[in-house]
């Protein structure tokens, strides 16, 4: 087998298959919802559109996520030398994802407190 073909197959399997599965899942879910709605309309049931609440805290979430990712990447870069040789290069990815997760947790608790304050008023 050609040496360039192995990474190509790995990339297709690692990226292509999940993307295809996600597309199939979205199409099936959309089609099922559409069929259910059409069946209810045929029975004469009037459906109301569900109200979608706009997220007031998008900027907070995105800002915290970017800060968390950046701090995680910086921490991974500085701690890369302290990791075992087997983990060389992975510490940046690990700490970046960890920083993003911590940022999402911080976002959750901040929004929870803000919503509690709104309910009290």
Backbone bond lengths (Angstrom), bond angles and torsions (degrees), N, CA, C in turn:
res aa  C-N    CA-C-N  psi(-1)  N-CA   C-N-CA  omega(-1)  CA-C   N-CA-C  phi
1 X - - - 1.444 - - 1.532 108.54 -
2 X 1.300 115.53 142.84 1.460 121.05 179.88 1.528 109.77 -63.44
3 X 1.317 116.88 143.88 1.466 120.16 -177.25 1.529 112.09 -70.87
4 X 1.308 119.34 -25.84 1.456 121.57 179.75 1.526 111.27 -80.17
5 X 1.330 116.80 -16.63 1.458 120.72 -176.75 1.531 112.03 -76.57
6 X 1.311 117.53 -30.59 1.463 121.12 -178.02 1.535 111.59 -63.61
7 X 1.344 119.70 -49.49 1.471 117.86 177.33 1.524 112.65 -64.76
8 X 1.319 117.11 -33.35 1.459 120.18 178.78 1.521 110.73 -63.60
9 X 1.314 117.34 -45.46 1.462 121.27 178.37 1.523 110.17 -64.25
10 X 1.327 117.32 -39.31 1.464 120.90 178.93 1.525 110.94 -63.22
11 X 1.316 117.07 -42.27 1.464 120.43 179.91 1.521 110.44 -66.93
12 X 1.321 116.90 -43.30 1.464 120.26 179.36 1.522 110.24 -61.58
13 X 1.329 117.08 -43.01 1.467 120.32 -179.42 1.523 111.73 -69.77
14 X 1.316 117.26 -39.72 1.459 120.61 -176.07 1.522 112.53 -76.44
15 X 1.314 117.42 -32.06 1.460 120.60 -176.63 1.525 111.31 -107.41
16 X 1.313 116.49 -45.53 1.454 120.83 -173.72 1.512 114.07 -66.32
17 X 1.311 117.46 -45.44 1.460 120.09 -177.69 1.528 112.95 -63.59
18 X 1.333 119.70 -47.04 1.466 117.92 176.67 1.528 113.21 -62.16
19 X 1.322 117.38 -36.48 1.464 120.00 178.89 1.524 110.17 -65.37
20 X 1.327 116.97 -44.70 1.465 120.61 178.88 1.525 110.12 -63.00
21 X 1.323 117.57 -43.58 1.461 120.44 178.98 1.524 111.43 -63.58
22 X 1.313 117.79 -38.40 1.456 121.17 177.43 1.526 111.08 -64.72
23 X 1.320 117.10 -42.84 1.463 120.94 178.60 1.523 110.39 -62.60
24 X 1.332 117.10 -44.59 1.467 120.90 178.92 1.524 110.15 -61.70
25 X 1.322 117.64 -42.34 1.455 121.45 179.70 1.525 111.39 -62.78
26 X 1.320 117.38 -44.49 1.465 121.02 -179.88 1.526 110.70 -64.52
27 X 1.335 117.17 -43.04 1.466 120.62 -179.73 1.523 110.44 -63.91
28 X 1.326 117.36 -45.04 1.470 120.17 -179.47 1.521 111.34 -64.71
29 X 1.316 117.57 -41.00 1.460 120.79 179.48 1.522 110.58 -64.68
30 X 1.318 116.59 -44.76 1.462 120.72 179.41 1.521 110.93 -63.61
31 X 1.308 116.92 -43.72 1.461 121.25 -179.73 1.534 110.89 -64.07
32 X 1.323 117.24 -41.29 1.464 120.73 179.62 1.525 110.97 -64.92
33 X 1.323 117.54 -44.05 1.464 120.54 177.68 1.524 110.95 -61.55
34 X 1.333 116.04 -40.80 1.458 120.22 179.40 1.526 110.71 -63.26
35 X 1.331 117.03 -44.75 1.465 120.37 179.73 1.524 111.34 -63.38
36 X 1.325 117.91 -39.71 1.458 121.09 177.62 1.524 110.98 -63.77
37 X 1.308 116.43 -43.74 1.467 119.77 179.44 1.525 111.29 -64.23
38 X 1.329 116.94 -41.79 1.464 120.19 179.49 1.528 110.96 -65.18
39 X 1.330 117.91 -38.86 1.464 120.96 178.19 1.523 110.73 -64.33
40 X 1.318 117.71 -39.81 1.460 120.56 178.95 1.522 111.03 -69.18
41 X 1.311 117.53 -35.98 1.464 120.68 177.73 1.521 110.00 -66.78
42 X 1.337 117.60 -39.91 1.463 121.01 178.22 1.524 111.37 -63.48
43 X 1.330 117.75 -32.21 1.463 121.60 178.23 1.521 111.64 -78.21
44 X 1.310 117.62 -8.52 1.452 121.72 178.06 1.515 114.49 92.31
45 X 1.285 117.11 11.42 1.459 120.87 178.78 1.527 108.24 -85.05
46 X 1.329 115.50 125.17 1.456 120.28 179.59 1.526 108.08 -86.03
47 X 1.300 114.99 126.05 1.457 120.37 -178.51 1.514 110.01 -102.56
48 X 1.309 114.66 135.43 1.457 119.52 175.08 1.519 108.55 -95.48
49 X 1.299 115.14 144.34 1.460 119.50 176.84 1.521 108.38 -71.51
50 X 1.310 117.35 130.05 1.468 118.38 177.65 1.525 110.58 -67.67
51 X 1.325 114.34 139.21 1.463 118.75 179.10 1.517 109.24 -75.30
52 X 1.303 115.18 132.08 1.458 119.99 177.50 1.515 108.11 -102.22
53 X 1.311 114.07 124.24 1.454 118.22 177.68 1.518 109.07 -83.32
54 X 1.300 114.88 131.52 1.462 119.14 176.17 1.524 108.34 -76.64
55 X 1.302 116.03 137.10 1.456 120.57 178.59 1.525 108.54 -78.55
56 X 1.321 115.18 115.37 1.464 119.69 -177.96 1.520 112.28 -76.09
57 X 1.318 116.53 -12.49 1.452 120.18 -170.86 1.529 113.02 -111.39
58 X 1.321 117.81 27.47 1.468 120.44 179.74 1.524 111.93 -60.98
59 X 1.314 116.30 -43.42 1.466 119.54 -178.35 1.528 110.68 -64.57
60 X 1.325 116.77 -39.51 1.465 120.27 177.87 1.521 110.46 -63.33
61 X 1.328 116.73 -46.06 1.464 120.63 -179.95 1.521 111.20 -61.23
62 X 1.321 116.54 -48.76 1.463 119.87 -178.20 1.524 111.81 -65.19
63 X 1.318 116.69 -39.73 1.461 120.00 178.80 1.521 112.07 -64.54
64 X 1.333 116.39 -46.45 1.463 119.48 178.36 1.522 111.31 -63.50
65 X 1.324 116.82 -38.37 1.463 119.81 179.72 1.527 110.91 -64.34
66 X 1.320 117.33 -45.06 1.466 119.76 -179.88 1.528 111.38 -64.22
67 X 1.332 116.61 -41.00 1.465 119.82 177.89 1.523 110.25 -64.48
68 X 1.334 116.84 -43.72 1.464 120.21 179.57 1.514 112.57 -63.65
69 X 1.331 116.74 -42.05 1.468 119.80 178.32 1.525 111.09 -64.58
70 X 1.331 116.06 -42.65 1.468 119.48 -179.27 1.527 111.27 -65.63
71 X 1.328 116.73 -45.12 1.468 119.22 179.07 1.523 111.23 -64.76
72 X 1.330 116.48 -37.97 1.459 119.62 176.96 1.517 111.98 -64.89
73 X 1.329 116.99 -41.15 1.467 120.26 178.86 1.527 110.92 -65.60
74 X 1.329 116.25 -42.10 1.466 119.57 178.36 1.526 110.39 -63.44
75 X 1.336 116.16 -44.16 1.463 119.45 177.56 1.516 112.09 -62.16
76 X 1.331 116.82 -39.35 1.459 120.32 177.96 1.513 112.76 -65.65
77 X 1.320 116.53 -36.82 1.469 120.21 178.84 1.528 110.15 -65.84
78 X 1.340 116.32 -43.66 1.465 119.12 -179.24 1.524 112.48 -71.64
79 X 1.329 117.27 -32.59 1.466 120.09 -177.64 1.527 112.85 -90.99
80 X 1.322 117.58 -0.27 1.465 120.60 -178.41 1.528 111.66 -62.61
81 X 1.314 117.09 -35.04 1.469 120.25 -179.42 1.525 112.46 -71.01
82 X 1.326 117.22 -23.99 1.464 120.10 -178.06 1.522 112.60 -85.66
83 X 1.323 117.58 -11.17 1.469 121.09 -177.77 1.527 109.94 -80.25
84 X 1.335 117.41 155.55 1.474 119.97 175.30 1.526 110.79 -61.87
85 X 1.314 116.46 159.45 1.465 120.47 -176.96 1.524 112.04 -64.17
86 X 1.321 117.40 -26.39 1.463 119.98 177.65 1.526 111.31 -64.86
87 X 1.313 116.46 -27.53 1.455 121.91 -176.17 1.527 112.07 -99.02
88 X 1.292 118.37 11.20 1.465 121.79 -176.04 1.526 110.18 -57.89
89 X 1.302 116.26 126.24 1.454 121.93 178.63 1.517 114.05 89.61
90 X 1.317 118.09 -23.60 1.461 120.34 -178.34 1.519 112.55 -81.05
91 X 1.321 116.91 -21.09 1.461 118.73 -176.39 1.525 111.29 -64.09
92 X 1.313 118.11 -33.05 1.469 120.43 178.24 1.522 109.59 -63.63
93 X 1.314 116.47 -45.86 1.465 120.59 179.93 1.523 110.29 -65.23
94 X 1.320 116.39 -45.70 1.462 120.65 -177.80 1.526 110.81 -60.88
95 X 1.319 117.31 -48.19 1.460 119.83 -177.68 1.529 111.85 -72.09
96 X 1.329 118.11 -28.95 1.461 119.97 175.91 1.521 110.45 -66.44
97 X 1.318 116.80 -46.14 1.465 120.50 178.23 1.529 110.27 -64.97
98 X 1.322 116.60 -40.35 1.464 120.70 177.59 1.529 110.80 -61.92
99 X 1.325 117.05 -42.64 1.464 120.53 177.12 1.515 111.98 -62.92
100 X 1.330 117.06 -39.47 1.462 120.33 176.64 1.517 111.69 -64.38
101 X 1.318 117.13 -41.48 1.463 120.64 178.28 1.515 112.31 -64.51
102 X 1.313 116.43 -42.30 1.467 120.29 177.44 1.529 110.13 -64.03
103 X 1.332 117.02 -37.54 1.466 120.49 178.14 1.527 110.83 -64.33
104 X 1.327 117.83 -40.99 1.467 120.45 177.44 1.529 111.10 -64.72
105 X 1.328 117.36 -39.78 1.463 119.69 176.75 1.527 111.11 -63.66
106 X 1.324 116.60 -42.78 1.465 120.33 177.74 1.527 110.00 -61.70
107 X 1.324 117.14 -42.76 1.467 121.68 177.70 1.522 110.47 -58.61
108 X 1.330 116.65 -45.47 1.462 120.77 -178.60 1.520 111.05 -59.02
109 X 1.331 117.04 -48.25 1.460 119.67 -176.87 1.527 111.75 -70.67
110 X 1.316 118.35 -34.45 1.468 121.03 177.35 1.521 110.15 -65.65
111 X 1.333 117.26 -45.86 1.462 120.66 179.99 1.526 110.36 -66.24
112 X 1.322 117.28 -37.87 1.458 120.94 177.96 1.526 110.59 -59.25
113 X 1.327 117.34 -44.91 1.464 120.90 178.16 1.525 111.10 -65.76
114 X 1.334 116.98 -39.86 1.462 120.08 -179.29 1.525 110.62 -65.70
115 X 1.327 117.71 -39.76 1.460 120.64 179.02 1.525 111.25 -68.78
116 X 1.330 117.73 -35.96 1.465 120.45 176.15 1.521 110.88 -64.01
117 X 1.333 117.45 -39.51 1.461 120.79 178.01 1.523 110.74 -65.42
118 X 1.343 117.20 -37.58 1.462 120.41 178.77 1.521 110.95 -66.11
119 X 1.332 117.46 -37.97 1.465 120.40 179.52 1.522 111.44 -67.66
120 X 1.329 117.49 -34.33 1.460 121.26 -179.94 1.520 111.76 -67.89
121 X 1.302 118.08 -30.69 1.468 121.41 -176.27 1.484 112.03 -80.53
